[in-house]
């Protein structure tokens, strides 16, 4: 693992880890939310973020501080005293301002040096955020500039301050993967995936997933990853399952200012709410009418508190899911809350082979919840193992009981397909599946049959199935004898040969 990052638990590509931040002598448990602290306009104080909400790390804008009236105060007192926050502090560099306004009067080396001098724990050089609409040529040119800037800071004295190496490249996945490899090669500490905010704002979660997956291929499993600008709790589980470790949220405050109420299923507007569906202290103590009747600043504070409770609560829920090994079940539950999230989940499963390389081989029970479950990495792994098994003689693959007329009787359980009965109590073959399975589960099981049969050309196979759909049976190799399970049971009872 990376020298500053240690893995503790994993599920899919998601992980619980420890990020060691030497300058503040702190350890941040990931996945972690970094609330954005704006010294100009802060709804909830950093001390409250730490004491009441459990924030172990926050993020503020080093460039804004460098251009502000309190520049000298931050230099003289240090960032921790200035913000009144004892946890780890990350600082941004002005890249957002660069993207918004076209230019800023500072170099990467200068702003990184300033971040070091005010006592930042994690500093950021200036990268160029490439918007999704940018063509490949522009994305490649801006990526080259970002890489040049990463190389330009090599001689900056940063002491124990960790340094970010951002990953850009727009929506061009090959550029993202290349940028990630180059960022990792710098030897810097944390790798933010930049310019994803426009994708999230446009609900293009499928494209966002492809971008993150490409960056992760280049970064490898040991790099701590920050998804820049990801502050909505509805997408935390999806991003964590891809391997993102850090999230920064200005959404908790910005949304509150606009009377918007965050939930894990999306965003509600306070004027339209008749009930508060959350169990946080704010929602237990108030009705929507009471919140609407408050003065603007008080209502904004209460909504920001709610938004933080929901966001931190979702991250705790994700960590528990990683511990239990059911993170993908949580991702699927979130995906069912919004069509764009379902696009993201389906895109995630397009990368099942990539997820499988990091997914633990043993964990809690596998729940088959929908047709997407048949595409999960656990199913892919089982099929790959079937292709490596060697069997001979006459083999019965059955959804029913053993049959002494065969040399071996293997079980068949959709969506996994066949497996030796001795493995019936091993993960993931202990899967919980509904009685009314979707066609995708049978088709996946048939693919498993095909993998086994194609790897054992000298064996003879019979598939005893419970009325599989025709499309699934078409996947089964022609040399496999097929019989509905009911007809085999009937002939066995009469002591006759199978039909």
C-alpha positions in Angstrom: 0.0 0.0 0.0 0.9 3.7 -0.3 3.1 4.9 2.6 0.4 7.2 4.0 -2.6 4.9 3.3 -3.3 1.5 4.9 -6.2 -0.8 3.9 -8.4 -2.2 6.7 -11.4 -3.7 5.0 -12.6 -4.0 1.4 -15.7 -4.9 -0.6 -15.9 -4.5 -4.4 -13.3 -1.8 -5.0 -14.5 0.1 -1.9 -12.3 0.1 1.2 -12.1 1.3 4.7 -8.6 2.6 5.2 -6.4 4.8 7.4 -4.9 7.9 5.8 -1.9 9.0 7.9 -1.5 12.8 7.9 1.9 13.4 9.5 1.9 17.2 9.7 -1.2 17.3 12.0 -0.3 13.9 13.5 -3.7 12.6 12.7 -5.2 9.5 11.2 -8.3 9.9 9.0 -10.5 6.8 8.6 -11.7 6.6 5.0 -14.1 6.8 3.3 -14.2 10.3 4.7 -16.2 13.5 4.1 -14.3 16.8 4.0 -16.7 19.6 4.7 -15.7 22.7 2.7 -14.9 25.6 5.1 -15.3 29.1 3.6 -13.7 31.7 5.9 -15.8 34.4 4.2 -19.1 32.8 4.9 -19.3 29.7 7.1 -22.7 28.5 8.2 -21.4 26.0 10.8 -18.0 26.6 12.5 -15.1 24.2 11.9 -15.1 23.4 15.6 -18.7 22.3 15.4 -18.0 20.2 12.3 -15.4 18.4 14.4 -17.1 18.2 17.7 -20.7 17.6 16.8 -20.5 15.9 13.4 -17.3 13.9 13.8 -15.4 15.5 10.9 -11.8 14.3 11.0 -10.7 16.3 8.0 -11.9 19.5 6.3 -11.0 21.4 3.1 -10.6 25.1 2.6 -9.3 27.2 -0.4 -5.7 28.2 0.0 -5.9 30.5 -3.0 -8.8 32.5 -1.6 -6.9 32.9 1.7 -3.8 34.1 -0.1 -5.9 36.8 -1.8 -7.9 37.8 1.2 -7.6 40.4 4.1 -6.8 37.6 6.5 -3.8 36.3 4.6 -1.4 37.6 7.2 -3.5 36.2 10.1 -3.4 32.8 8.5 0.4 33.1 8.0 1.1 34.2 11.6 -1.3 32.0 13.5 -1.3 28.9 11.3 -4.3 27.4 9.6 -5.4 25.2 12.5 -5.7 28.0 14.9 -7.1 30.3 12.3 -9.9 27.9 11.5 -10.2 26.4 15.0 -9.9 22.9 13.7 -7.6 20.2 15.2 -8.1 17.5 12.6 -6.4 17.3 9.2 -6.9 20.2 6.8 -6.6 20.0 3.0 -6.2 23.2 1.0 -7.3 23.8 -2.6 -5.1 25.8 -5.0 -7.4 28.0 -7.1 -8.0 25.6 -9.9 -11.8 26.2 -9.6 -11.2 30.0 -9.9 -8.9 29.3 -12.9 -11.7 27.3 -14.5 -14.3 30.0 -13.8 -12.4 33.2 -14.5 -9.8 32.1 -17.0 -6.6 33.0 -15.1 -5.1 33.5 -11.7 -2.0 35.5 -10.7 0.0 32.7 -9.1 2.1 29.6 -10.1 1.7 26.1 -8.8 5.0 26.4 -6.9 4.0 29.7 -5.3 0.6 28.6 -4.2 1.9 25.3 -2.9 4.6 27.1 -0.9 1.9 29.4 0.5 -0.2 26.4 1.6 2.9 25.0 3.3 3.6 28.3 5.1 0.0 28.6 6.5 0.3 25.1 7.9 -1.9 23.1 5.5 -1.7 19.3 6.1 -2.5 18.4 2.5 -1.6 20.9 -0.3 -2.8 21.0 -3.9 -1.0 22.4 -7.0 -2.9 24.2 -9.8 -4.3 21.8 -12.3 -6.6 22.6 -15.2 -10.1 21.1 -14.9 -11.2 20.1 -18.3 -15.0 20.3 -18.8 -16.9 17.3 -20.2 -17.7 19.0 -23.5 -14.0 19.6 -24.3 -12.7 17.7 -27.3 -9.9 15.2 -27.2 -7.2 17.7 -28.5 -8.0 20.3 -25.9 -8.2 17.7 -23.1 -4.8 16.3 -24.1 -3.2 19.8 -24.2 -4.6 20.7 -20.8 -3.6 17.4 -19.4 0.0 18.1 -20.5 -0.1 21.5 -18.8 -1.3 19.8 -15.6 1.5 17.3 -15.8 4.1 20.1 -16.3 2.8 21.8 -13.2 3.1 18.6 -11.2 6.7 18.3 -12.3 7.3 22.0 -11.5 6.6 21.6 -7.8 9.2 18.8 -7.3 11.7 21.3 -5.8 9.2 23.1 -3.5 9.9 22.4 0.2 6.7 20.9 1.6 8.2 19.2 4.6 5.6 16.8 6.1 2.7 18.3 4.2 1.1 15.7 1.9 0.6 16.8 -1.7 -2.2 16.0 -4.1 -1.5 14.9 -7.7 -4.7 15.6 -9.6 -6.0 13.4 -12.4 -7.6 15.2 -15.3 -8.4 14.3 -18.9 -12.1 15.2 -19.4 -14.4 12.4 -20.4 -11.7 10.7 -22.5 -11.0 7.5 -20.6 -7.7 6.7 -22.2 -6.4 10.1 -21.2 -7.7 9.7 -17.7 -5.9 6.4 -17.4 -2.7 7.8 -18.7 -3.0 10.9 -16.5 -3.5 8.6 -13.5 -0.4 6.6 -14.3 1.6 9.8 -14.7 0.2 11.2 -11.4 1.1 8.0 -9.6 4.7 8.2 -11.0 5.2 11.6 -9.4 5.4 9.9 -6.0 2.9 12.4 -4.6 0.5 11.3 -1.9 -3.2 11.6 -2.8 -4.8 11.6 -6.2 -7.9 13.7 -6.7 -10.1 13.0 -9.7 -10.9 16.4 -11.0 -13.7 18.0 -13.1 -16.3 15.5 -12.2 -18.7 18.2 -10.8 -20.3 19.0 -14.2 -21.0 15.3 -14.8 -22.7 15.1 -11.3 -24.6 18.3 -11.8 -25.9 17.0 -15.1 -26.8 13.6 -13.5 -24.4 11.9 -16.0 -23.5 9.2 -13.5 -22.7 6.6 -16.1 -20.1 8.8 -17.7 -18.8 9.7 -14.2 -18.3 6.0 -13.4 -16.4 5.4 -16.6 -14.1 8.3 -15.8 -13.4 7.1 -12.3 -12.9 3.5 -13.4 -10.3 4.7 -16.0 -8.5 6.7 -13.4 -8.4 3.8 -11.0 -6.9 1.6 -13.6 -4.0 4.0 -13.9 -3.6 4.6 -10.2 -3.7 1.0 -9.0 -5.2 -0.2 -5.7 -2.7 1.5 -3.3 -3.4 5.1 -4.1 -5.8 7.1 -1.9 -8.4 8.8 -4.2 -10.3 12.0 -3.7 -13.3 12.6 -5.9 -13.3 16.4 -6.2 -16.6 18.1 -5.7 -18.6 15.0 -4.7 -20.8 16.2 -1.9 -24.2 14.6 -2.4 -24.9 11.6 -0.2 -27.0 9.8 -2.9 -23.8 9.0 -4.8 -21.4 8.2 -2.0 -22.0 4.4 -2.1 -21.5 4.3 -5.9 -18.3 6.2 -5.7 -16.9 4.2 -2.8 -17.6 1.0 -4.6 -15.4 2.3 -7.4 -12.6 2.9 -5.0 -13.0 6.6 -4.0 -11.8 7.4 -0.5 -12.3 11.2 0.1 -15.2 13.5 -0.7 -15.5 17.2 -0.3 -18.8 18.8 0.3 -19.9 22.4 -0.1 -23.3 21.0 -0.9 -24.4 20.9 2.7 -24.1 24.7 3.0 -24.9 25.7 -0.6 -28.1 23.6 -0.7 -29.2 24.9 2.7 -28.8 28.5 1.4 -31.3 27.6 -1.3 -33.8 25.8 1.0 -32.7 22.4 -0.3 -32.9 19.3 1.8 -30.5 16.4 1.1 -31.6 12.8 1.3 -29.9 9.6 0.1 -32.5 9.4 -2.7 -32.0 12.9 -4.0 -32.8 16.5 -3.1 -36.1 17.9 -1.8 -37.1 21.5 -1.6 -38.2 22.7 1.8 -41.3 24.7 0.4 -42.6 21.4 -1.0 -42.2 19.2 2.1 -45.1 18.2 4.4 -43.1 15.8 6.5 -39.4 15.5 7.4 -38.4 11.9 6.7 -35.1 11.9 8.5 -34.2 10.8 12.1 -31.6 13.5 12.7 -31.9 15.9 15.7 -33.1 18.8 13.4 -35.8 16.7 11.8 -37.0 15.2 15.0 -37.3 18.6 16.7 -39.0 20.5 13.9 -41.7 20.3 11.3 -41.4 21.7 7.8 -43.7 24.6 8.8 -41.5 25.4 11.8 -38.4 25.5 9.6 -40.1 27.7 7.0 -41.1 30.1 9.7 -37.6 30.7 10.9 -35.5 33.7 10.0 -33.3 33.1 7.0 -30.0 32.6 8.8 -31.5 30.3 11.4 -33.3 28.2 8.8 -30.1 28.0 6.7 -28.2 26.7 9.7 -30.8 24.1 10.6 -30.9 22.8 7.0 -27.1 22.7 6.8 -27.0 20.7 10.0 -29.5 18.2 8.6 -27.5 18.0 5.4 -24.4 17.2 7.4 -26.2 14.6 9.5 -27.4 12.8 6.4 -24.0 12.9 4.7 -22.0 11.6 7.6 -24.7 9.1 8.4 -24.5 7.7 4.9 -20.7 7.3 5.1 -21.1 5.3 8.4 -23.7 3.2 6.6 -21.3 2.6 3.8 -18.5 1.6 6.2 -20.7 -0.9 7.9 -21.7 -2.3 4.5 -18.0 -2.8 3.6 -17.4 -4.6 6.9 -20.3 -6.9 6.3 -19.5 -7.4 2.6 -22.8 -6.1 1.2 -21.7 -2.8 -0.3 -23.1 -3.6 -3.7 -26.5 -4.3 -2.2 -26.4 -0.8 -0.7 -25.3 0.6 -4.1 -28.2 -1.1 -5.7 -30.7 0.2 -3.1 -29.4 3.7 -3.8 -29.5 3.1 -7.6 -33.3 2.3 -7.3 -33.9 5.8 -6.0 -33.1 7.7 -9.2 -32.9 6.7 -12.9 -29.5 8.5 -13.3 -28.1 6.5 -10.4 -29.3 3.3 -12.0 -27.3 4.3 -15.1 -24.3 4.7 -12.8 -24.9 1.3 -11.2 -25.1 -0.4 -14.6 -22.0 1.4 -15.7 -20.3 0.2 -12.5 -21.2 -3.4 -13.5 -19.7 -2.9 -16.9 -16.4 -2.8 -15.0 -17.1 -6.0 -13.0 -13.9 -7.6 -14.2 -12.0 -4.6 -12.8 -13.9 -4.7 -9.5 -13.3 -8.4 -9.2 -9.6 -8.0 -8.9 -10.0 -6.1 -5.6 -13.2 -7.8 -4.4 -12.7 -10.2 -1.4 -13.3 -13.8 -2.3 -15.3 -14.4 0.9 -17.8 -12.1 2.7 -21.5 -12.0 3.8 -24.4 -13.5 1.9 -24.9 -12.6 -1.7 -28.4 -11.1 -2.3 -29.8 -11.4 -5.8 -32.0 -8.4 -6.0 -32.5 -7.7 -9.7 -31.2 -8.5 -13.2 -28.1 -6.4 -12.5 -27.1 -8.8 -9.7 -26.2 -11.4 -12.4 -23.4 -9.1 -13.6 -21.7 -8.7 -10.3 -18.0 -9.5 -9.9 -18.8 -12.5 -7.7 -20.6 -14.1 -10.6 -17.8 -13.3 -13.0 -15.3 -14.8 -10.6 -17.3 -18.1 -10.3 -17.5 -18.5 -14.0 -13.8 -17.9 -14.4 -13.1 -20.7 -11.8 -15.5 -23.0 -13.6 -13.4 -22.7 -16.7 -10.4 -24.0 -14.7 -12.1 -27.1 -13.3 -11.4 -30.6 -14.6 -14.1 -33.3 -14.5 -14.8 -36.6 -16.3 -17.5 -39.2 -16.8 -21.2 -38.5 -16.8 -22.1 -35.3 -14.8 -25.6 -34.3 -13.8 -26.0 -30.5 -13.4 -29.3 -30.1 -11.5 -31.4 -27.8 -9.6 -32.7 -30.9 -7.7 -31.2 -33.7 -5.7 -28.4 -36.1 -6.5 -28.9 -39.0 -8.9 -27.0 -42.3 -8.5 -27.1 -43.0 -12.2 -24.4 -40.4 -12.8 -20.7 -40.3 -11.8 -21.3 -36.9 -10.2 -24.3 -34.7 -9.4 -23.5 -31.0 -9.3 -25.9 -28.3 -8.0 -27.0 -25.5 -10.2 -28.1 -22.2 -8.7 -28.9 -19.1 -10.8 -27.1 -16.7 -11.4 -23.9 -18.7 -10.7 -24.6 -21.9 -12.5 -23.1 -25.3 -11.6 -20.8 -26.1 -8.7 -19.8 -29.3 -6.7 -22.1 -30.0 -3.8 -19.3 -29.8 -1.4 -19.1 -26.0 -2.0 -22.8 -25.5 -1.2 -22.0 -23.7 2.1 -19.2 -21.5 0.8 -19.5 -17.9 -0.4 -21.1 -16.8 -2.7 -22.9 -20.0 -3.4 -24.9 -19.5 -0.2 -26.7 -16.7 -2.2 -30.2 -15.6 -1.2 -32.3 -15.6 -4.4 -36.0 -14.8 -4.9 -38.3 -17.6 -5.9 -39.4 -15.6 -9.0 -36.1 -15.1 -10.7 -35.5 -12.8 -13.7 -34.3 -14.1 -17.0 -30.9 -12.6 -16.5 -30.2 -14.9 -13.6 -31.0 -18.0 -15.7 -28.9 -16.6 -18.6 -26.0 -16.1 -16.3 -26.3 -19.6 -14.9 -26.4 -21.0 -18.5 -23.1 -19.1 -19.2 -21.7 -20.9 -16.2 -22.7 -24.2 -17.6 -21.1 -23.3 -20.9 -17.8 -22.4 -19.2 -17.7 -25.7 -17.4 -18.6 -27.8 -20.5 -16.2 -26.0 -22.8 -13.3 -26.7 -20.4 -14.2 -30.4 -20.2 -14.7 -31.8 -23.7 -14.4 -35.4 -22.7 -17.1 -35.4 -20.1 -20.8 -35.9 -20.7 -23.3 -33.4 -19.2 -27.0 -33.4 -18.5 -28.7 -30.3 -17.3 -31.9 -30.8 -15.2 -33.5 -27.5 -15.0 -36.8 -26.0 -13.7 -38.3 -24.5 -16.8 -35.5 -22.2 -17.8 -36.4 -19.5 -20.4 -35.6 -20.4 -24.0 -33.0 -17.6 -24.3 -31.0 -19.1 -21.4 -31.2 -22.6 -22.9 -29.8 -21.3 -26.1 -26.6 -20.4 -24.3 -26.1 -24.0 -23.1 -23.9 -25.9 -25.5 -25.7 -28.3 -27.8 -23.9 -31.4 -26.6 -25.4 -30.9 -23.1 -28.5 -33.1 -22.7 -31.4 -31.1 -21.3 -34.4 -32.2 -19.4 -37.0 -30.4 -17.3 -36.4 -31.4 -13.7 -40.0 -32.5 -13.3 -39.6 -35.2 -16.0 -36.4 -36.6 -14.5 -38.0 -36.8 -11.1 -41.0 -38.7 -12.6 -38.8 -41.3 -14.4 -36.6 -41.8 -11.3 -39.7 -42.6 -9.2 -40.7 -45.3 -11.7 -37.2 -46.7 -11.8 -36.9 -46.0 -15.5 -34.0 -44.4 -17.5 -34.2 -40.7 -17.9 -36.1 -39.4 -21.0 
